[in-house]
Amino acid sequence: MEPRTTDDVSNTNNHRHSGAGAGAEADGGVRWSDLNGSKRDLIVEIYQLDQPSGQDIRRRMEAEHAEEVTHGRLYSNLNDLVDVGLLDKGELDLRTNYYQITKDGQRLVEDTARYFESTGATSRVAGDGGLEAVRESICELKDEIGAGR
């Protein structure tokens, strides 16, 4: 299996992508477009980790998104994902639970990533609005102008 990265499903968290690609569906009938942005972010993060605790997930989400993740928002979304069969929840110790993506959850993330990749939604241009491509073009032009003098 290839390494898992959030780049695999970049740009999938905004609602303009809730059309045909959102048809990727877990066996339980849950589609990508059925999930809110927080749940999508969570399932992608957990897809990349090996049985993280809620606090591991919170720290990673805060680092990735540069915003505070509240206890209520985190655990209610995690419990919802468990309830619909996209995550399993287990016990690390008496005080700490871990979360693991289910086969349905894995299939949903991978099918959605494949769909968005096929539409070009995970390309660098789509991911950064084209800024990097513009920067590269400017550098190439500068090099050409410098070489022509």
Secondary structure in CASP SS format (residue, H / E / C, confidence):
PFRMAT SS
TARGET T0000
AUTHOR 0000-0000-0000
METHOD secondary structure of the structure
MODEL  1
M C 1.00
E C 1.00
P C 1.00
R C 1.00
T C 1.00
T H 1.00
D H 1.00
D H 1.00
V H 1.00
S C 1.00
N C 1.00
T C 1.00
N C 1.00
N C 1.00
H H 1.00
R H 1.00
H H 1.00
S C 1.00
G C 1.00
A H 1.00
G H 1.00
A H 1.00
G H 1.00
A C 1.00
E E 1.00
A C 1.00
D C 1.00
G C 1.00
G C 1.00
V C 1.00
R E 1.00
W H 1.00
S H 1.00
D H 1.00
L C 1.00
N C 1.00
G H 1.00
S H 1.00
K H 1.00
R H 1.00
D H 1.00
L H 1.00
I H 1.00
V H 1.00
E H 1.00
I H 1.00
Y H 1.00
Q H 1.00
L C 1.00
D C 1.00
Q C 1.00
P C 1.00
S E 1.00
G H 1.00
Q H 1.00
D H 1.00
I H 1.00
R H 1.00
R H 1.00
R H 1.00
M H 1.00
E H 1.00
A H 1.00
E H 1.00
H H 1.00
A C 1.00
E C 1.00
E C 1.00
V C 1.00
T C 1.00
H H 1.00
G H 1.00
R H 1.00
L H 1.00
Y H 1.00
S H 1.00
N H 1.00
L H 1.00
N H 1.00
D H 1.00
L H 1.00
V H 1.00
D H 1.00
V C 1.00
G C 1.00
L C 1.00
L E 1.00
D E 1.00
K E 1.00
G E 1.00
E E 1.00
L C 1.00
D C 1.00
L C 1.00
R C 1.00
T C 1.00
N E 1.00
Y E 1.00
Y E 1.00
Q E 1.00
I E 1.00
T C 1.00
K H 1.00
D H 1.00
G H 1.00
Q H 1.00
R H 1.00
L H 1.00
V H 1.00
E H 1.00
D H 1.00
T H 1.00
A H 1.00
R H 1.00
Y H 1.00
F H 1.00
E H 1.00
S H 1.00
T C 1.00
G C 1.00
A C 1.00
T C 1.00
S C 1.00
R H 1.00
V H 1.00
A H 1.00
G H 1.00
D H 1.00
G C 1.00
G C 1.00
L H 1.00
E H 1.00
A H 1.00
V H 1.00
R H 1.00
E H 1.00
S H 1.00
I H 1.00
C H 1.00
E H 1.00
L H 1.00
K H 1.00
D H 1.00
E H 1.00
I H 1.00
G H 1.00
A H 1.00
G H 1.00
R C 1.00
END
